[in-house]
């Protein structure tokens, strides 16, 4: 049966993708609203700043006017010259001016021309200074080039045709009127009018965006200055409503408004249309869209990688279950570093397969033991003592007849028979080597001078445990398949060493050897524990080791460098349990 691969992660990925889109959209809405709120707050703050800057400009103009008047009265030469300029005719004024300059020690004449020139330097917005003579009914105007223009003026007193006592407003200009009095008698001699151009205000607010509209109104609601230049010097239609409004007011469109009154009794109005506050720049939406795409790709990429990894792990688990269903138990699932349920399931699955495999092996071993028991029962039908006594009688007869060699062979045979029948299944390496040496001695008698053997074992390993008849089948294989009877230099060596806390036994010979390809096949069959055909003893010894000690131990074959075969046996280093 083919198990369908897990589909749950695809559904989870789709659900998460919808959630991510929803969350990003919600975040976009929040950012847009937050940005609009920030724009509104920033616009209202700039409104206040513009109103403050315009008021400061008007206040500076008023203060500069006061400074001009102060400078005029502080210098007696200038005030006297100004009064002479207002009182006498031009010829008399010039004559008196020359007389005063001739008797003075100054390099230049401190008169009305110097005063107006210095006054224009105080403020760039000052465009005209006019002097009105009450006695001569004349108005003399000075421009920034200090050019004089004289015209008739029949007004007899201050403020006769003006709405304010000392301020006159026109389109984009404001004039401050001050009366000039003789310092000692305080008699009114005339007026000084300082006229300022308000167009400079446009330069001051040009650093801000064009969405801000600035208006300056007098106390009657007439438009003195309009940044949009929509109104002349006329009354603003919504003046009363603007004065009553606090922040926003419905005119022809919604405005956010800030107003301020300066020291000259002028009202500064700063308006920002609401629709322009809600108009986010295209660059903002482009950046937001780019961030959304980048965030979506990153989140979905990380999510895809994590879910793909989980999906692969789940599929591996499902495929392993399918293989177990088909009878394969040696399929451990790799455990990752993640501390999650899949690792817990995988670990328990591995443990289950391991225990199941051990159970099957124990059942198989029990079956082998049953067969061995049946064989022993058959063997025990022959009285062992009868065999021992018979062999001993034959041996003594051979010795009496002077055939000591036959007697020795019979002794060895009796020794082997006694060990095979009476010893336990787990014995010491020393006992196993004694049995092997007796077995080798028989072949030594058989092949006479054609065969030599050596045994080398570390002293501390002699009392370590080994399964009985582990080495004998391996030695027997050599005599069956490897020995070269046509030669006289046949050798077999047994070396036992301790390596990394394990016991390793090397059985080397210089026989015919085995092809490298065939050795790989034999080792693979040993690993998979498949019947080797003619090498039943080799598989039996290997299988008994694996069943007893686990798959990390067993037997493998290696070709010698020169010729022959080396059999490697790996066992755990254990002491013999005397209670077994």
Secondary structure, 3 states (H helix, E strand, C coil): CCCCCCCHHHHHHHHHHHHHHHHHHHHHHHHHHHHHHHHHHHHHHHHHHHHHHHHHHHHHHHHHHHHHHHHHHHCHHHHHHHHHHHHCCHHHHHHHHHHHHHHCCCCCCCCHHHHHHHHHHHCCCEEEEEEEECCCCEEEEECCCCCEEEEECCCCCCCCCCCCCCEEEECCEEEEEEEEECCCCCCEEEEEEEEEECCHHHHHHCCCCCCEEEEEECCCCEEEEECCCCCCCCECCCHHHHHHCCCEEECCCEEEEEEEECCCCCEEEEEEEHHHHCCCCHHHHHHHHHHHHHHHHHHHHHHHHHHHHHHHHHHHHHHHHHHHHCCCCCCCCCCCCCCCHHHHHHHHHHHHHHHHHHHHHHHHHHHHHHHHHHHHHHHCCCCHHHHHHHHHHHHHHHHHCCCHHHHHHHHHHHHHHHHHHHCCCEEEHHHHHHHHHHHHHHHHHHHHHHEEEEEEECHHHCCEEEECCCCHHHHHHHHHHHCCCCCCCEEEEEEEEEECCEEEEEEEECCCCCCHHHHHHHHHHHHHCCCCCCCHHHHHHHHHHHHHHCCCCEEEEEECCCCCEEEEEEEECCECCCCC
